[in-house]
């Protein structure tokens, strides 16, 4: 069965300038730069199949990006006219949003990065600083202390252990604190 003809991609001078900038800027994320080059190639008349083979992506992926660009033509033109001549900020914002990943399905993260950082900082401090009568942290003690301090409403010891292992630490119950060390006595008795 023959495939449908891909929608034509037409670019204004301002759109082309923004896409060229995104494709070449060293600070542009690689996925966005790649998608910008894909749209530029489509505007030059490259077929979906050629684009797919050139970038090593599936035909459907190439078609999806062409279709997203084509569907956003009105919004792109509106952003261009709203911004005024020489002001491409609104246009660049629309294009960046268009070339970005869509939200993926799945459950939202249970814990924020700030909460995880607080738990990691707590794990790096000696347990005695938290009035714990232990010499080293265990996942159960960390989970209990995180709940006690109000960092999280609840967290299991297993979750704390998994986080600490995957967080690059030396394990959930490191024999020595990683960052917090007791102050050392300086030579001559000075502190």
BELUR-V913800 format. One line per field, one symbol per residue. ss: DSSP state (2 for helix, 1 for strand, 0 for the rest). phi: phi as a letter, one per 40 degrees, with the letter a starting at -180 (. if undefined). psi: psi as a letter, one per 30 degrees, with the letter a starting at -180 (. if undefined). A space follows every 50 residues. Layout:
# BELUR-V913800
ss->???
phi->???
psi->???
This chain:
# BELUR-V913800
ss->00000000000022222222222200000222222222222220000222 22222000222222222222202222222222200000222222222220 00000000000022222222222200222200000000222222222220 00000022222222220000000000000000000022200
phi->.cccccccbbbccccccccccccbccccddcccccccccccccchccccc cccccgbcdcccccccccccccdccccccccccgcgbccccccccccccc ccdcchccccbcdccccccccccccccccbfccbcacbdccccccccccg cbcaaccccccccccccgcchcbccbdcbcbcccccdggcb
psi->kkllkkkkkkkleeeeeeeeeeffkffkkeeeeeeeeeeeeeffgkleee eeeeghlleeeeeeeeeeeefgeeeeeeeeeeflkfjgeeeeeeeeeefl klklllklkekleeeeeeeeeefflkfffghkhlflkleeeeeeeeeefg elelkleeeeeeeeefggaglfikfkkeejkkkkklkgfk.
